Amino acid sequence: MKVLHILAGIFCVISLLVVILISSVEVAVYGDMGYFQKEYRKYDVMKNINMEEKELLFVTEEMMSYLKGKRDNLNVKAMIDGKEKEFFNEREIAHMEDVRVLFWGGQWLRRIGIVVCAITTVFLVFQNKKVFLLKCLRNGLISFIVVTATLAGIIATNFTKYFIIFHKIFFSNDLWILNPKTDRLINIVPEPFFIDTSIRIVVIFFAIIFFVCIGCSILLRIGIKKTGV
C-alpha cells in the first residue's frame, strides 16, 4: 500500500503541474487582448504591415476565436494598405491548423490532468494521508520550480535555438518557417513577441505554484497532523 501512496503522490504532483502549466499558457495567450495591443505598439507592428490598430486587434480576436474552436476557418478580411484583403495566406492558414491541434491537445491534456489530480487526491485523503499529500505537493512543486528556473536560464542564453527545437518537436512539417516578405503572421508575432510571452507564461506559472506551496505550508504549519483535517 505504501508504494501506491507514493505513486499517487507522484501522479498528483505531475498532473497538477500539467494543469497549472497549460492554464498559465491559456491565461497568457487568451486572457488579455490588452497584452497584444501593448506588444503591437512596442514592436510598431501596425506600421510594419500598414494596418490600423483596431483592424489588427480584430484579426487577433478572430485568430484567438479560431484557436478556441469558436470559428471554423481563418478566412479573415481586414483593411490593409487602405484596401480590404484576406489577412492570412494559405501557408499561414495551414500552419495555424497545426497550432490549433496543439492547443486543443493541451486542453485535453489539462482535462486529463484535472481528473488524475482529483482521483489521486481523493484516494490519499480517504487513506488518511493528508499530510503526506500536502508534503508531496509542496516538495514536488518546489523541486520543479528549481528545475524549471534552471531550464529557463538555459533557454534564455539562446532563445532562437530552443525556439527552433520546440517547433521541430511539436510540428511535423516546415510550415512554421514563415517569410516576413510574404507572410503577415510573422510580422504580427515576431520572435521578440514570443520571448515576452514566454516570460509572461513563466511568471504566471511560478506565481501559481508559489501560492499553492504557501497554502500547503500553512496547512501543515497549523497542525494538520493533530486536527486530521
Phi, psi and omega per residue, in radians:
M1 nan -0.583 3.137
K2 -1.052 -0.676 3.114
V3 -1.091 -0.701 3.121
L4 -1.110 -0.691 3.118
H5 -1.085 -0.777 -3.141
I6 -1.109 -0.786 3.128
L7 -1.106 -0.728 3.117
A8 -1.077 -0.721 3.111
G9 -1.106 -0.752 3.132
I10 -1.107 -0.813 -3.131
F11 -1.153 -0.589 3.119
C12 -1.129 -0.787 3.140
V13 -1.129 -0.822 -3.113
I14 -1.088 -0.791 -3.114
S15 -1.156 -0.650 3.104
L16 -1.149 -0.685 3.092
L17 -1.071 -0.739 3.119
V18 -1.070 -0.793 -3.141
V19 -1.086 -0.779 -3.128
I20 -1.149 -0.748 -3.121
L21 -1.100 -0.864 -3.107
I22 -1.165 -0.638 3.085
S23 -1.140 -0.645 3.113
S24 -1.120 -0.726 3.101
V25 -1.102 -0.754 -3.120
E26 -1.113 -0.757 3.129
V27 -1.114 -0.737 -3.102
A28 -1.178 -0.658 -3.045
V29 -1.611 -0.812 -3.070
Y30 -1.553 -0.448 -2.811
G31 -1.252 -0.407 -2.951
D32 -2.625 1.847 3.092
M33 -1.181 -0.409 3.090
G34 -1.081 -0.514 3.104
Y35 -1.147 -0.774 3.101
F36 -1.081 -0.740 3.130
Q37 -1.028 -0.789 3.141
K38 -1.088 -0.753 -3.137
E39 -1.160 -0.694 3.127
Y40 -1.098 -0.699 3.107
R41 -1.212 -0.681 -3.119
K42 -1.055 -0.707 -3.083
Y43 -1.811 0.225 3.034
D44 0.943 0.749 -3.052
V45 -1.141 -0.710 -3.089
M46 -1.008 -0.711 3.139
K47 -1.209 -0.670 -3.087
N48 -1.124 -0.595 -3.111
I49 -1.964 0.114 3.048
N50 1.008 0.959 3.104
M51 -2.279 2.678 2.999
E52 -1.315 2.647 -3.099
E53 -1.046 -0.754 -3.106
K54 -1.108 -0.589 3.102
E55 -1.194 -0.730 -3.135
L56 -1.178 -0.674 3.104
L57 -1.177 -0.603 3.060
F58 -1.078 -0.809 3.113
V59 -1.055 -0.721 -3.131
T60 -1.112 -0.748 3.112
E61 -1.076 -0.711 3.120
E62 -1.172 -0.650 3.106
M63 -1.135 -0.718 3.092
M64 -1.145 -0.673 3.097
S65 -1.090 -0.669 3.106
Y66 -1.123 -0.787 3.139
L67 -1.113 -0.585 3.134
K68 -1.366 -0.207 -3.112
G69 1.539 0.261 -3.116
K70 -1.528 -0.182 2.991
R71 -2.435 2.663 -2.966
D72 -1.499 -0.362 -3.057
N73 -2.553 3.059 3.123
L74 -1.988 0.584 3.057
N75 -1.419 1.422 -3.040
V76 -1.962 2.188 3.108
K77 -1.760 2.508 3.128
A78 -2.639 2.838 3.121
M79 -1.409 1.994 3.134
I80 -2.256 2.270 -3.073
D81 0.977 0.543 3.120
G82 1.380 0.099 -3.138
K83 -2.250 2.603 3.103
E84 -1.365 2.130 -3.104
K85 -2.412 2.794 2.970
E86 -1.200 2.245 -3.079
F87 -1.316 -0.814 -3.062
F88 -1.695 2.417 3.044
N89 -1.610 -3.140 -3.040
E90 -1.082 -0.704 -3.127
R91 -1.143 -0.746 3.126
E92 -1.122 -0.729 3.135
I93 -1.101 -0.744 3.129
A94 -1.107 -0.711 3.117
H95 -1.157 -0.726 -3.119
M96 -1.188 -0.442 3.006
E97 -1.082 -0.738 3.096
D98 -1.145 -0.688 3.136
V99 -1.113 -0.711 -3.137
R100 -1.130 -0.685 3.085
V101 -1.051 -0.710 3.120
L102 -1.126 -0.761 3.123
F103 -1.131 -0.762 3.133
W104 -1.133 -0.664 3.081
G105 -1.063 -0.687 3.095
G106 -1.110 -0.668 3.122
Q107 -1.123 -0.751 3.113
W108 -1.173 -0.662 3.113
L109 -1.119 -0.663 3.103
R110 -1.159 -0.711 3.107
R111 -1.069 -0.745 3.107
I112 -1.104 -0.724 3.125
G113 -1.060 -0.727 3.117
I114 -1.076 -0.773 -3.131
V115 -1.110 -0.831 -3.133
V116 -1.101 -0.754 3.129
C117 -1.074 -0.752 -3.142
A118 -1.137 -0.778 -3.111
I119 -1.112 -0.824 -3.108
T120 -1.177 -0.617 3.102
T121 -1.125 -0.842 3.129
V122 -1.058 -0.738 -3.141
F123 -1.040 -0.843 -3.101
L124 -1.220 -0.604 3.103
V125 -1.139 -0.792 -3.136
F126 -1.248 -0.337 3.039
Q127 -1.524 0.131 -3.123
N128 1.026 0.714 -3.141
K129 -2.025 0.720 -3.102
K130 -1.112 -0.764 -3.139
V131 -1.124 -0.746 3.102
F132 -1.041 -0.748 3.134
L133 -1.086 -0.810 -3.126
L134 -1.115 -0.702 3.112
K135 -1.163 -0.677 3.088
C136 -1.051 -0.815 -3.118
L137 -1.120 -0.854 -3.109
R138 -1.091 -0.909 -3.075
N139 -1.202 -0.682 3.138
G140 -1.145 -0.755 -3.130
L141 -1.205 -0.702 3.100
I142 -1.086 -0.752 3.124
S143 -1.074 -0.703 -3.119
F144 -1.196 -0.589 3.091
I145 -1.052 -0.757 -3.139
V146 -1.087 -0.809 -3.135
V147 -1.106 -0.800 -3.113
T148 -1.142 -0.705 3.119
A149 -1.093 -0.694 3.104
T150 -1.123 -0.787 3.129
L151 -1.099 -0.738 3.119
A152 -1.072 -0.672 3.112
G153 -1.119 -0.694 3.124
I154 -1.150 -0.786 -3.137
I155 -1.097 -0.653 -3.108
A156 -1.110 -0.405 -3.135
T157 -1.228 -0.445 3.133
N158 -2.745 1.321 -3.045
F159 -1.037 -0.723 -3.107
T160 -1.015 -0.771 -3.139
K161 -1.027 -0.852 -3.078
Y162 -1.349 -0.430 3.039
F163 -1.122 -0.736 3.102
I164 -1.169 -0.752 3.120
I165 -1.041 -0.754 3.118
F166 -0.987 -0.827 -3.112
H167 -1.163 -0.642 3.122
K168 -1.186 -0.524 3.119
I169 -1.288 -0.786 -2.981
F170 -1.673 -0.178 3.119
F171 -2.191 2.370 -3.062
S172 -1.648 0.161 -3.142
N173 -2.422 -3.111 -3.123
D174 -1.863 0.365 -3.117
L175 -1.144 -0.374 -3.135
W176 -1.288 -0.238 3.108
I177 -1.466 1.673 -3.034
L178 -1.732 2.725 -3.119
N179 -1.872 2.067 -3.111
P180 -1.081 -0.309 3.137
K181 -1.422 -0.422 -3.070
T182 -2.130 -0.337 -3.050
D183 -2.009 2.085 -3.092
R184 -1.296 -0.482 -3.064
L185 -0.985 -0.720 -3.122
I186 -1.219 -0.365 3.107
N187 -1.434 -0.537 3.136
I188 -1.497 -0.428 3.062
V189 -2.255 1.246 3.128
P190 -1.232 3.024 -3.094
E191 -0.974 -0.735 3.104
P192 -1.012 -0.552 3.079
F193 -1.093 -0.745 3.131
F194 -1.175 -0.575 3.080
I195 -1.126 -0.840 3.120
D196 -1.062 -0.737 -3.114
T197 -1.189 -0.665 3.096
S198 -1.084 -0.742 3.099
I199 -1.099 -0.727 3.120
R200 -1.062 -0.767 3.131
I201 -1.110 -0.788 -3.127
V202 -1.079 -0.746 -3.141
V203 -1.082 -0.820 3.132
I204 -1.098 -0.765 -3.130
F205 -1.047 -0.862 -3.135
F206 -1.136 -0.666 -3.122
A207 -1.104 -0.779 3.138
I208 -1.112 -0.815 -3.141
I209 -1.074 -0.712 3.141
F210 -1.022 -0.815 -3.103
F211 -1.218 -0.591 3.073
V212 -1.135 -0.763 3.117
C213 -1.088 -0.734 3.105
I214 -1.076 -0.748 3.127
G215 -1.074 -0.771 3.117
C216 -1.101 -0.729 -3.131
S217 -1.129 -0.696 3.127
I218 -1.116 -0.795 3.140
L219 -1.070 -0.686 3.109
L220 -1.195 -0.662 -3.055
R221 -1.240 -0.573 -3.078
I222 -1.380 0.110 3.009
G223 1.612 0.795 -3.113
I224 -1.126 -0.459 3.113
K225 -1.088 -0.679 -3.099
K226 -1.370 -0.696 -3.076
T227 -1.349 -0.507 -3.083
G228 1.256 0.345 -3.133
V229 -1.165 nan nan
